[in-house]
Amino acid sequence: MTEGWLGAPLPAAHDEPVEFDTSVAHIARVYDYWLGGKDNFAADRAAGDEALQAYPDLVSSVRANRAFLARGVHYLAEAGVRQFLDIGTGIPSANNTHEVAQRVAPGSRVVYVDNDPIVLAHARALLVGDPAGATDFLDADLRDTAKILEHAAGVLDFSRPVAVMLVAVLHLIGPDDDPYRIVQQLMAEMPPGSYLLLSHVASDIEPEKMAEMGKRLNRLLAQRGWYRSQPEVAGFFAGMEVVPPGIVAVQQWRPDSEIEAARRSAMWGGVAQKTS
């Protein structure tokens, strides 16, 4: 390991410090800002504030999404899943996938994937898991499914169920890159009994506000976003058995309390099992 930005060790494949442009907003850092984190810069906060002006419930939405991730991982761990492939990890926050899974089953194995330099710089935080299990990190783009699957196969046993997690990341994949094909390629390598846990920014929840928010973020962010409707998000689960309550607003997916269920969000989420 070599020392990178903020002294965080980088994976062996990287022998130079992580570099990133702080003058241009980046979605991972903007998301961190909305969650109340400290790993963001002036450009990220400016973009985040512009989006909040268009959609004032945005902070509630991203926090509801984060809570959905934790509930989904807990549900899968309770269901017996012991392997997780979390793509589009983002900057470490509370209740990361390995923390939730390993609280239920210390032997859980987790592979995180992200291509954001600032997330890479925080790889050390992600890699600290229960010694009974395994926690690994890969620097890769979601579009490079072959690289992701090859690396993950060195940590996860693809003959046993795996939970593939695509939480608030597919909206960064436009139609030219065929996000449905990407999901199909990932799930095709998973055995029956595996799961897909997915959330996606909605185009059909408060559509006028979301359209304005998207316009502002697409002007300010390094990455363009494509928001999708509930039927479009449901399409990612084609051929799988969707876990009740189905593809719903993330705060409505098995909430732990009435307070959690009452949060406002503009994101669809769901979990489905591959049965054959």
BAFI-3210 file (N, C-alpha, C; in Angstrom, 3 decimals, decimal comma, padded with zeros to 6 digits):
// residues 276
n [1|2|3|4|5|6|7|8|9|10|11|12|13|14|15|16|17|18|19|20|21|22|23|24|25|26|27|28|29|30|31|32|33|34|35|36|37|38|39|40|41|42|43|44|45|46|47|48|49|50|51|52|53|54|55|56|57|58|59|60|61|62|63|64|65|66|67|68|69|70|71|72|73|74|75|76|77|78|79|80|81|82|83|84|85|86|87|88|89|90|91|92|93|94|95|96|97|98|99|100|101|102|103|104|105|106|107|108|109|110|111|112|113|114|115|116|117|118|119|120|121|122|123|124|125|126|127|128|129|130|131|132|133|134|135|136|137|138|139|140|141|142|143|144|145|146|147|148|149|150|151|152|153|154|155|156|157|158|159|160|161|162|163|164|165|166|167|168|169|170|171|172|173|174|175|176|177|178|179|180|181|182|183|184|185|186|187|188|189|190|191|192|193|194|195|196|197|198|199|200|201|202|203|204|205|206|207|208|209|210|211|212|213|214|215|216|217|218|219|220|221|222|223|224|225|226|227|228|229|230|231|232|233|234|235|236|237|238|239|240|241|242|243|244|245|246|247|248|249|250|251|252|253|254|255|256|257|258|259|260|261|262|263|264|265|266|267|268|269|270|271|272|273|274|275|276]
n.u [000,846|000,448|000,859|-001,759|-003,890|-004,650|-003,263|-004,337|-004,137|-003,576|-004,904|-002,739|-002,328|-002,115|000,359|000,815|-000,067|-003,549|-005,413|-007,581|-010,009|-010,900|-012,321|-014,498|-017,725|-018,480|-020,383|-020,219|-019,045|-020,876|-023,113|-022,112|-022,046|-024,820|-025,499|-024,412|-021,707|-018,072|-016,317|-016,098|-016,127|-016,014|-017,196|-018,752|-020,555|-021,844|-023,148|-024,740|-026,391|-027,757|-029,267|-030,861|-032,436|-034,092|-035,325|-036,460|-036,744|-034,549|-032,391|-033,742|-034,425|-031,963|-031,067|-033,095|-032,617|-030,137|-030,845|-032,504|-030,611|-029,260|-031,367|-032,005|-029,637|-029,510|-031,865|-031,178|-028,929|-030,102|-031,644|-029,839|-027,829|-024,402|-022,564|-021,614|-021,739|-021,019|-021,608|-020,646|-020,033|-019,534|-018,587|-017,431|-019,859|-022,212|-023,237|-022,188|-022,120|-020,602|-020,476|-023,147|-023,859|-021,945|-022,536|-024,753|-023,853|-020,751|-018,930|-019,434|-018,745|-017,540|-017,342|-016,419|-017,009|-015,906|-015,296|-014,452|-012,022|-011,859|-013,279|-011,668|-009,475|-010,373|-010,347|-009,231|-010,962|-013,144|-012,111|-011,814|-012,990|-014,828|-012,602|-013,354|-014,672|-014,489|-013,370|-013,169|-011,845|-012,373|-011,152|-012,995|-015,071|-018,607|-019,481|-017,571|-017,992|-016,717|-014,199|-014,980|-016,348|-014,330|-012,470|-014,084|-014,633|-012,379|-012,666|-015,272|-017,443|-018,749|-020,367|-022,128|-024,903|-025,003|-025,354|-025,988|-025,419|-026,722|-026,909|-028,308|-026,807|-027,201|-028,470|-026,492|-025,774|-026,238|-028,601|-027,097|-025,115|-026,504|-027,923|-029,543|-028,498|-026,043|-026,810|-027,940|-025,666|-024,139|-025,841|-026,109|-023,875|-024,251|-025,291|-028,405|-030,597|-029,265|-029,336|-030,630|-030,177|-031,400|-031,510|-032,880|-032,836|-035,847|-037,957|-040,604|-041,672|-042,753|-042,301|-041,788|-040,161|-038,032|-037,108|-036,147|-034,170|-032,461|-031,654|-030,138|-028,096|-026,905|-025,732|-023,758|-022,308|-019,652|-020,552|-023,225|-026,749|-029,466|-032,739|-035,297|-038,503|-040,943|-041,870|-039,683|-037,538|-038,393|-037,907|-035,247|-035,285|-036,211|-037,255|-036,669|-037,625|-039,469|-039,063|-041,546|-042,256|-042,260|-041,375|-040,833|-041,158|-038,174|-038,318|-040,528|-039,906|-040,013|-039,931|-038,482|-039,818|-042,593|-041,760|-039,538|-040,838|-042,279|-040,588|-039,641|-038,993|-037,462|-036,919|-036,827|-036,877|-035,875|-035,785|-034,811|-034,928|-032,863|-034,056|-033,553]
n.v [-001,193|002,293|005,690|007,966|010,785|012,697|010,880|008,369|004,892|003,516|001,159|-001,462|-001,241|001,420|003,728|006,373|009,571|010,232|012,187|014,944|017,266|019,999|022,181|021,673|020,457|017,277|014,309|012,418|013,900|015,974|014,559|013,702|016,168|016,751|014,796|015,760|015,501|016,027|015,879|017,545|020,306|023,848|024,122|021,830|022,270|024,542|023,542|021,644|023,296|024,697|022,632|022,014|024,284|023,878|021,468|021,185|019,054|017,467|016,747|015,163|013,149|011,951|011,007|009,248|007,405|006,428|005,189|003,232|001,617|000,530|-000,880|-002,663|-004,192|-005,321|-006,866|-008,722|-009,955|-011,128|-012,901|-014,759|-014,176|-013,839|-012,557|-009,634|-007,341|-004,229|-001,641|001,541|002,887|005,317|008,033|007,034|006,607|006,608|003,327|001,644|-000,864|-003,214|-002,915|-003,117|-005,673|-007,329|-007,002|-008,554|-011,016|-011,879|-013,104|-012,173|-011,235|-008,554|-006,645|-003,566|-001,142|001,600|004,532|007,014|009,376|010,584|008,842|006,607|007,588|007,348|004,688|003,227|003,540|002,094|-000,436|-001,488|-004,013|-006,690|-009,106|-011,726|-011,882|-010,549|-007,614|-005,671|-003,462|-002,012|-000,071|000,968|001,486|001,403|000,668|-001,074|-004,017|-006,505|-006,214|-005,674|-008,048|-009,960|-009,190|-009,292|-011,997|-013,029|-012,608|-013,132|-015,975|-017,194|-019,352|-019,396|-017,555|-014,065|-010,658|-008,146|-004,755|-001,722|001,201|004,250|004,899|004,149|006,203|007,701|006,540|006,755|006,344|005,629|003,994|001,839|000,959|-001,168|-003,413|-003,518|-004,193|-006,680|-008,096|-008,204|-009,637|-012,009|-013,499|-014,290|-016,793|-018,727|-017,655|-015,424|-011,815|-008,621|-005,398|-002,239|001,275|004,313|007,555|009,344|010,215|010,715|011,465|014,258|015,680|018,174|019,649|017,862|017,788|020,380|020,358|018,395|019,703|021,797|020,418|018,974|021,017|021,842|019,684|017,215|014,839|013,691|013,304|010,942|010,694|008,350|006,751|004,989|002,579|002,311|001,918|-000,451|-002,128|-002,883|-005,067|-007,155|-010,479|-011,397|-012,252|-010,083|-008,701|-008,218|-004,919|-004,419|-002,275|000,681|004,023|004,886|005,264|003,853|001,231|-001,402|000,102|000,987|002,424|004,675|007,254|007,035|006,082|008,310|010,112|012,229|011,586|011,374|008,997|005,757|002,407|-001,017|-004,612|-007,688|-011,212|-013,514|-016,306|-018,337]
n.w [000,000|-000,677|000,398|000,152|-000,617|002,253|003,715|003,473|002,766|-000,470|-002,849|-004,084|-006,820|-007,386|-007,523|-007,215|-005,765|-005,141|-007,402|-007,845|-009,075|-007,365|-008,064|-009,593|-009,183|-007,771|-007,837|-005,697|-003,654|-003,416|-002,574|-000,132|001,143|001,303|003,103|005,376|005,719|005,779|003,714|001,316|-001,032|-001,907|-004,479|-004,568|-002,481|-003,435|-005,724|-004,460|-002,922|-004,912|-006,028|-003,834|-003,680|-005,843|-005,218|-002,261|-000,448|-000,638|001,098|002,945|001,178|000,344|002,762|003,413|001,430|002,203|004,582|003,538|002,230|004,472|005,743|003,726|003,425|005,974|005,946|003,911|005,015|007,258|005,869|005,143|003,307|002,625|001,161|-000,535|-003,180|-003,678|-005,640|-006,677|-004,346|-002,881|-000,630|002,563|005,127|007,857|008,866|006,737|004,130|004,860|007,607|008,487|007,505|008,742|011,391|011,684|010,659|011,269|009,529|006,980|003,595|001,701|-001,225|-002,332|-004,871|-006,719|-008,723|-008,072|-007,287|-004,700|-003,112|-003,351|-001,973|000,560|001,038|003,116|005,322|004,432|004,246|006,752|008,395|010,031|011,278|010,932|008,586|005,240|003,636|000,832|-001,743|-004,908|-007,560|-010,034|-012,934|-013,187|-015,700|-016,605|-016,466|-016,748|-015,537|-012,914|-012,201|-012,489|-010,516|-008,192|-008,075|-006,952|-004,295|-003,519|-003,540|-006,309|-006,608|-004,630|-003,141|-003,902|-003,038|-005,164|-005,236|-006,206|-005,487|-005,777|-008,118|-010,784|-012,108|-013,150|-015,450|-018,783|-021,574|-023,838|-022,870|-022,055|-019,409|-018,549|-019,780|-018,460|-015,829|-016,354|-017,229|-014,898|-013,131|-014,511|-013,939|-011,392|-009,036|-008,777|-006,185|-005,518|-005,035|-006,111|-005,055|-005,245|-005,835|-007,195|-008,628|-008,994|-011,746|-011,790|-009,363|-007,818|-010,347|-011,702|-009,956|-009,741|-012,374|-012,667|-010,701|-011,767|-014,108|-013,075|-011,676|-013,757|-015,103|-013,363|-012,337|-012,688|-013,665|-015,669|-015,077|-015,351|-014,750|-013,776|-014,313|-012,219|-013,588|-015,359|-013,604|-012,430|-014,532|-014,316|-012,705|-014,149|-014,791|-012,295|-008,898|-007,171|-003,973|-001,480|-000,219|-002,981|-005,779|-004,576|-003,131|-001,472|001,329|001,994|001,880|003,788|006,345|009,542|011,423|012,072|011,810|010,125|007,846|007,172|006,042|003,303|-000,100|-003,350|-004,710|-006,091|-004,873|-004,402|-003,862|-005,224|-005,980|-007,690|-009,162|-010,884]
ca.u [000,000|001,153|000,097|-002,439|-004,436|-004,993|-002,551|-005,049|-003,431|-004,246|-004,669|-001,395|-002,242|-001,902|001,624|000,914|-001,149|-004,821|-005,586|-008,932|-010,230|-011,853|-013,043|-015,692|-018,518|-018,525|-021,595|-019,943|-018,793|-022,144|-023,916|-021,538|-022,514|-026,230|-025,579|-023,810|-020,302|-017,047|-015,419|-016,623|-015,461|-016,916|-017,968|-019,733|-021,599|-022,614|-024,036|-025,713|-027,360|-028,619|-030,213|-031,797|-033,397|-035,062|-036,049|-036,130|-036,744|-033,435|-031,655|-034,577|-034,391|-030,702|-030,997|-034,013|-031,932|-029,098|-031,527|-032,946|-029,456|-029,019|-032,451|-031,899|-028,522|-029,904|-032,833|-030,492|-028,093|-031,021|-032,129|-028,779|-026,809|-023,135|-021,649|-022,184|-020,975|-021,586|-021,026|-021,023|-019,966|-019,596|-017,733|-017,913|-020,796|-022,674|-023,888|-021,725|-022,606|-019,910|-020,805|-024,484|-023,848|-021,108|-023,201|-025,639|-023,026|-019,368|-018,193|-019,872|-017,682|-018,039|-016,471|-016,877|-016,506|-016,177|-014,234|-014,249|-010,745|-011,970|-013,686|-010,448|-008,635|-010,938|-010,455|-008,865|-012,160|-013,994|-011,466|-011,770|-014,163|-014,638|-011,593|-013,972|-015,141|-013,548|-013,833|-012,207|-012,224|-011,886|-011,292|-013,499|-016,295|-019,731|-019,597|-016,569|-018,486|-015,755|-013,192|-015,632|-016,634|-013,066|-011,917|-014,986|-014,533|-011,250|-013,053|-016,579|-017,650|-019,901|-021,227|-023,056|-025,628|-024,368|-026,233|-025,434|-026,014|-026,580|-027,668|-028,159|-025,685|-027,591|-028,899|-025,309|-025,560|-027,203|-029,103|-026,064|-024,340|-027,467|-027,839|-030,217|-027,515|-025,044|-027,395|-028,078|-024,341|-023,750|-026,679|-025,926|-022,776|-024,622|-026,065|-029,751|-030,575|-028,647|-030,275|-030,305|-030,689|-031,216|-032,318|-032,689|-033,506|-037,134|-038,381|-042,055|-042,071|-042,585|-041,527|-041,322|-039,021|-036,913|-036,579|-035,359|-032,975|-031,581|-031,092|-029,095|-026,963|-026,227|-024,925|-022,691|-021,567|-018,800|-021,293|-024,608|-027,698|-030,698|-033,708|-036,180|-039,813|-041,093|-041,818|-038,324|-036,723|-038,844|-037,300|-033,951|-035,537|-036,884|-036,875|-036,387|-038,766|-039,351|-039,408|-042,520|-043,470|-042,122|-040,559|-041,554|-040,306|-037,237|-038,727|-041,635|-039,432|-039,834|-039,410|-038,377|-040,666|-043,468|-040,948|-038,760|-041,762|-042,833|-039,618|-039,958|-037,891|-037,759|-036,128|-037,437|-035,975|-036,444|-034,912|-035,372|-034,092|-032,695|-034,534|-033,104]
ca.v [000,000|003,563|006,727|008,875|012,013|012,601|009,777|007,092|003,956|003,214|-000,197|-001,632|-000,867|002,856|004,089|007,818|010,155|010,451|013,559|015,289|018,694|020,498|023,347|021,176|019,626|015,841|013,800|011,762|014,931|016,684|013,641|013,799|017,449|016,608|013,924|016,433|015,127|017,074|015,619|018,268|021,576|024,955|023,836|020,805|022,894|025,432|022,688|021,066|024,329|024,964|021,520|022,157|025,334|023,307|020,380|021,402|017,812|016,666|016,163|014,066|012,086|011,211|010,291|008,109|006,422|005,796|004,287|002,101|000,746|-000,203|-001,840|-003,709|-005,076|-006,072|-007,864|-009,766|-010,702|-011,971|-013,949|-015,728|-013,748|-013,580|-011,943|-008,391|-006,602|-002,889|-000,854|002,930|002,937|006,663|008,339|006,331|007,284|005,668|002,106|001,117|-002,218|-004,248|-002,735|-003,664|-007,119|-008,044|-007,007|-009,725|-012,211|-011,391|-013,700|-011,631|-010,766|-007,392|-005,974|-002,237|-000,678|003,002|005,091|008,400|009,489|010,887|007,599|005,807|008,135|006,908|003,236|002,667|003,481|001,024|-001,736|-001,950|-004,846|-007,745|-010,046|-013,009|-011,804|-009,916|-006,346|-005,317|-002,284|-001,986|001,169|000,599|002,110|000,473|000,200|-002,117|-005,167|-007,599|-005,937|-005,821|-009,454|-010,677|-008,869|-009,784|-013,453|-013,367|-012,394|-013,739|-017,287|-017,041|-020,540|-019,149|-016,304|-012,758|-009,499|-007,070|-003,517|-000,561|002,181|005,633|004,999|003,922|007,439|008,259|005,777|007,192|005,304|005,170|002,940|000,757|000,515|-002,455|-004,436|-003,589|-004,964|-008,068|-008,721|-008,484|-010,676|-013,271|-014,245|-014,658|-018,038|-018,618|-017,319|-014,105|-010,704|-007,276|-004,310|-001,107|002,496|005,157|008,851|009,260|011,304|010,855|011,939|015,716|015,746|019,504|019,982|016,988|018,213|021,586|019,949|017,731|020,708|022,533|019,541|018,647|022,189|022,090|018,481|016,559|013,698|013,976|012,361|010,594|010,204|007,378|006,541|003,721|001,453|002,164|001,326|-001,841|-002,887|-003,431|-006,306|-008,091|-011,874|-011,742|-012,240|-008,867|-008,871|-007,226|-004,398|-004,091|-001,116|001,753|005,098|004,195|005,319|002,930|-000,147|-002,008|001,082|000,530|003,237|005,613|008,444|006,703|005,972|009,625|010,934|012,496|011,279|011,236|007,863|004,437|001,374|-002,352|-005,774|-008,842|-012,407|-014,314|-017,643|-019,375]
ca.w [000,000|-000,651|001,069|-000,752|-000,057|003,670|004,328|003,334|001,894|-001,725|-003,333|-004,601|-008,234|-007,472|-006,902|-007,166|-004,973|-005,802|-007,853|-008,253|-009,291|-006,365|-008,583|-010,272|-008,268|-008,055|-007,197|-004,409|-002,649|-003,205|-001,760|001,210|001,686|001,660|004,281|006,513|005,839|005,710|002,601|000,165|-001,265|-002,204|-005,693|-004,224|-001,651|-004,301|-006,526|-003,543|-002,537|-006,079|-006,125|-002,716|-004,028|-006,776|-004,545|-000,842|000,327|-001,113|002,222|003,420|000,177|000,366|004,046|003,285|000,594|003,016|005,515|002,721|002,060|005,719|005,963|002,713|003,763|007,166|005,494|003,163|005,950|008,036|004,961|004,946|002,344|003,294|000,198|-001,043|-004,181|-003,554|-006,736|-006,512|-002,889|-002,316|000,511|003,757|006,011|008,883|008,400|005,463|003,881|005,646|009,020|008,718|007,261|009,705|012,691|011,657|010,421|011,204|008,422|005,683|002,704|000,970|-002,190|-002,710|-006,164|-007,044|-009,557|-007,663|-006,580|-003,274|-002,450|-003,300|-000,915|001,834|001,007|004,415|006,160|003,920|004,357|008,137|008,665|011,021|010,793|010,599|007,213|004,316|003,070|-000,210|-002,512|-006,284|-008,313|-011,358|-013,408|-013,295|-017,085|-016,853|-015,699|-016,787|-014,507|-011,605|-011,935|-012,338|-009,194|-007,143|-008,011|-006,112|-002,899|-003,330|-004,150|-007,191|-006,572|-003,524|-003,375|-003,760|-003,175|-005,989|-004,758|-007,088|-004,714|-006,247|-009,052|-012,176|-012,761|-013,794|-016,683|-019,788|-022,494|-024,783|-022,217|-021,807|-018,015|-018,377|-020,166|-017,384|-014,730|-016,818|-017,254|-013,520|-012,541|-015,241|-013,326|-010,025|-008,997|-008,218|-004,769|-005,377|-004,972|-006,589|-004,221|-006,153|-005,710|-008,385|-008,587|-009,692|-012,624|-011,695|-008,037|-007,923|-011,595|-012,080|-009,098|-010,077|-013,662|-012,430|-009,972|-012,712|-015,007|-012,349|-011,394|-015,007|-015,465|-012,395|-011,960|-013,668|-014,203|-016,022|-014,508|-016,058|-013,776|-014,423|-013,708|-011,510|-014,523|-015,892|-012,545|-012,302|-015,620|-013,913|-011,977|-015,059|-014,670|-010,905|-007,991|-006,362|-002,561|-001,017|-000,843|-004,384|-006,158|-003,890|-002,627|-000,585|002,737|002,175|001,794|005,109|007,315|010,928|012,292|011,372|011,498|008,938|006,720|006,864|005,320|001,905|-001,009|-004,774|-005,153|-006,067|-004,403|-004,292|-003,751|-005,940|-005,955|-008,891|-008,788|-011,830]
c.u [000,884|000,266|-000,486|-002,904|-004,937|-004,328|-003,242|-004,271|-004,244|-004,009|-003,345|-001,240|-001,953|-000,598|001,849|-000,236|-002,413|-004,940|-007,046|-009,070|-011,291|-012,657|-014,330|-016,432|-018,534|-019,636|-021,325|-019,739|-020,057|-023,055|-023,437|-021,997|-023,969|-026,411|-024,959|-022,358|-019,364|-016,117|-015,965|-015,978|-016,476|-017,785|-019,051|-020,888|-022,460|-023,601|-025,119|-026,788|-028,291|-029,674|-031,263|-032,828|-034,478|-035,930|-035,706|-036,088|-035,546|-032,650|-032,433|-034,474|-033,104|-030,541|-031,944|-033,370|-030,856|-029,706|-032,051|-031,807|-029,247|-030,094|-032,362|-030,791|-028,875|-030,892|-032,115|-029,601|-028,950|-031,547|-031,045|-027,718|-025,539|-022,109|-022,340|-021,211|-021,627|-020,901|-021,564|-021,075|-020,198|-018,669|-018,287|-018,793|-021,175|-023,338|-023,498|-022,122|-021,928|-020,242|-022,155|-024,466|-023,076|-021,628|-024,136|-024,823|-021,584|-018,571|-018,574|-018,684|-018,262|-016,963|-017,130|-016,242|-016,879|-015,032|-013,963|-012,947|-010,882|-012,467|-012,478|-009,544|-009,115|-011,055|-010,136|-010,092|-013,063|-013,414|-011,389|-013,056|-013,854|-013,623|-012,152|-014,454|-014,067|-014,185|-012,773|-012,741|-011,591|-012,159|-011,719|-014,791|-017,378|-019,857|-018,637|-016,929|-017,488|-014,700|-013,774|-015,828|-015,357|-012,477|-012,776|-014,877|-013,338|-011,543|-014,346|-016,639|-018,925|-020,726|-022,252|-023,706|-024,820|-025,443|-025,493|-026,168|-025,679|-027,442|-027,330|-026,942|-026,128|-028,092|-027,708|-024,968|-026,650|-027,612|-028,054|-025,220|-025,220|-027,373|-028,518|-029,282|-026,467|-025,566|-027,518|-026,734|-023,881|-024,535|-026,507|-024,834|-023,096|-025,479|-027,495|-029,682|-029,919|-029,720|-029,712|-030,975|-030,371|-032,067|-031,940|-033,452|-034,731|-037,378|-039,855|-042,549|-041,741|-041,782|-041,017|-040,101|-037,809|-036,288|-035,705|-034,075|-031,972|-030,910|-029,935|-027,864|-026,200|-025,364|-023,681|-021,803|-020,692|-019,541|-022,729|-025,522|-028,914|-031,662|-034,721|-037,462|-039,865|-041,115|-040,417|-037,405|-037,105|-038,212|-035,950|-034,105|-036,187|-036,338|-036,556|-037,654|-038,610|-039,849|-040,464|-041,838|-043,322|-041,186|-041,304|-040,595|-039,453|-037,666|-039,879|-041,198|-039,076|-039,274|-039,431|-039,291|-041,561|-042,708|-040,141|-039,649|-042,289|-041,841|-040,066|-038,736|-038,394|-036,850|-036,952|-036,411|-036,664|-035,350|-035,589|-034,389|-034,050|-033,049|-034,086|-031,990]
c.v [001,248|004,599|007,698|010,118|011,783|011,411|008,442|006,174|003,653|001,753|-000,283|-001,188|000,614|003,213|005,593|008,365|010,340|011,918|013,784|016,793|019,186|021,683|022,966|020,247|018,173|015,220|013,147|012,799|015,744|015,843|013,673|015,089|017,351|015,753|014,557|016,084|016,311|016,911|016,233|019,644|022,625|024,683|022,802|021,401|023,839|024,637|022,090|022,061|024,671|023,873|021,616|023,241|024,800|022,248|020,430|020,133|016,917|016,013|014,993|012,874|011,280|010,453|009,091|007,011|005,684|004,809|003,053|001,110|-000,107|-001,254|-002,996|-004,695|-005,927|-007,186|-009,034|-010,611|-011,629|-013,128|-014,971|-015,357|-013,365|-012,924|-010,747|-007,741|-005,228|-001,972|000,571|003,279|004,325|006,824|007,649|007,201|006,292|004,472|001,734|-000,358|-003,261|-004,135|-003,365|-005,181|-007,868|-007,939|-008,210|-011,008|-011,768|-011,941|-013,176|-011,057|-009,675|-006,873|-004,657|-001,847|000,780|003,509|006,551|008,504|009,769|009,679|006,679|006,277|007,725|005,386|002,613|002,518|002,338|-000,350|-002,266|-002,701|-005,870|-008,762|-011,426|-013,049|-011,228|-008,647|-005,862|-004,131|-002,357|-000,625|000,804|001,343|001,049|-000,098|-000,954|-003,360|-006,321|-007,430|-006,154|-007,290|-010,261|-010,439|-009,476|-011,290|-013,918|-013,247|-013,130|-015,078|-017,226|-018,315|-020,431|-017,790|-015,048|-011,690|-008,433|-005,783|-002,367|000,556|003,592|005,796|004,884|005,182|008,158|007,534|006,147|006,082|004,793|004,047|001,782|000,219|-000,834|-003,607|-004,614|-004,439|-006,426|-008,795|-009,079|-009,661|-012,023|-014,131|-014,708|-015,927|-017,784|-018,447|-015,986|-013,025|-009,474|-006,279|-003,016|000,080|003,431|006,465|008,814|010,475|011,625|011,058|013,430|016,064|017,135|019,908|019,141|017,373|019,450|021,246|019,286|018,704|021,442|021,654|019,180|019,809|022,308|020,885|017,950|015,411|014,124|012,918|012,154|009,999|009,318|007,187|005,195|002,529|001,234|001,524|-000,143|-002,718|-003,479|-004,792|-007,380|-009,502|-012,320|-011,652|-011,074|-009,134|-007,823|-006,176|-003,984|-002,924|000,119|002,894|004,527|004,201|004,359|001,466|-000,634|-001,037|000,531|001,296|004,126|006,876|008,209|006,663|007,328|010,542|011,139|012,157|011,281|010,154|006,585|003,431|000,025|-003,405|-006,921|-009,990|-013,074|-015,760|-018,737|-018,836]
c.w [000,000|-000,011|000,053|-000,037|001,362|004,351|004,206|002,415|000,652|-002,084|-004,075|-006,046|-008,417|-006,766|-006,913|-006,348|-005,811|-006,189|-008,215|-008,273|-008,312|-006,871|-009,300|-009,323|-008,735|-007,231|-005,843|-003,314|-002,373|-002,323|-000,306|001,894|002,130|002,913|005,522|006,730|005,661|004,521|001,311|000,119|-001,711|-003,429|-005,424|-003,427|-002,482|-005,156|-005,650|-003,147|-003,692|-006,221|-005,029|-002,992|-004,956|-006,108|-003,054|000,007|000,005|000,024|002,804|002,471|000,257|001,691|004,049|002,447|001,378|004,014|004,782|002,514|003,310|005,965|004,970|003,020|004,981|006,787|004,801|004,075|006,811|007,189|004,631|003,931|003,108|002,371|-000,461|-002,024|-004,312|-004,557|-006,684|-005,039|-002,312|-001,126|001,759|004,644|007,104|008,212|006,975|005,349|004,766|007,129|009,345|008,585|008,341|011,131|012,793|011,568|010,245|010,032|007,052|004,907|001,807|000,024|-002,567|-004,040|-006,342|-007,914|-009,227|-006,872|-005,087|-002,489|-002,316|-002,162|000,465|001,913|002,364|005,314|005,724|004,203|005,777|008,438|009,732|010,482|010,451|009,160|006,302|003,770|002,102|-001,005|-003,886|-006,909|-009,731|-011,652|-013,544|-014,701|-017,383|-016,047|-015,673|-015,698|-013,113|-011,257|-011,720|-010,947|-008,087|-006,975|-007,190|-004,629|-002,566|-004,061|-004,986|-007,323|-005,445|-003,712|-003,051|-003,863|-003,972|-005,618|-005,710|-006,494|-005,195|-007,153|-010,509|-012,875|-013,409|-015,097|-017,678|-020,729|-023,459|-024,205|-021,766|-020,376|-017,770|-018,739|-019,064|-016,230|-015,128|-016,823|-015,846|-012,954|-013,242|-014,618|-011,912|-010,019|-008,532|-006,702|-004,494|-005,422|-005,677|-005,663|-004,954|-005,717|-006,849|-008,213|-009,493|-010,588|-012,441|-010,267|-008,007|-009,179|-011,966|-011,267|-009,468|-011,421|-013,497|-011,680|-010,909|-013,658|-014,336|-012,104|-012,667|-015,497|-014,596|-012,098|-013,088|-014,351|-014,516|-015,420|-015,395|-015,035|-014,498|-013,619|-012,995|-012,474|-015,107|-014,851|-012,354|-013,379|-015,275|-013,225|-012,851|-014,889|-013,259|-010,065|-007,016|-004,945|-002,180|-000,132|-002,300|-004,628|-005,661|-003,572|-001,501|000,884|003,039|002,106|003,204|006,154|008,731|011,877|011,442|010,985|010,232|007,705|006,271|006,157|003,877|001,058|-002,444|-005,339|-005,058|-005,578|-004,337|-004,176|-004,482|-005,902|-007,315|-008,542|-009,748|-012,717]
res [m|t|e|g|w|l|g|a|p|l|p|a|a|h|d|e|p|v|e|f|d|t|s|v|a|h|i|a|r|v|y|d|y|w|l|g|g|k|d|n|f|a|a|d|r|a|a|g|d|e|a|l|q|a|y|p|d|l|v|s|s|v|r|a|n|r|a|f|l|a|r|g|v|h|y|l|a|e|a|g|v|r|q|f|l|d|i|g|t|g|i|p|s|a|n|n|t|h|e|v|a|q|r|v|a|p|g|s|r|v|v|y|v|d|n|d|p|i|v|l|a|h|a|r|a|l|l|v|g|d|p|a|g|a|t|d|f|l|d|a|d|l|r|d|t|a|k|i|l|e|h|a|a|g|v|l|d|f|s|r|p|v|a|v|m|l|v|a|v|l|h|l|i|g|p|d|d|d|p|y|r|i|v|q|q|l|m|a|e|m|p|p|g|s|y|l|l|l|s|h|v|a|s|d|i|e|p|e|k|m|a|e|m|g|k|r|l|n|r|l|l|a|q|r|g|w|y|r|s|q|p|e|v|a|g|f|f|a|g|m|e|v|v|p|p|g|i|v|a|v|q|q|w|r|p|d|s|e|i|e|a|a|r|r|s|a|m|w|g|g|v|a|q|k|t|s]
***
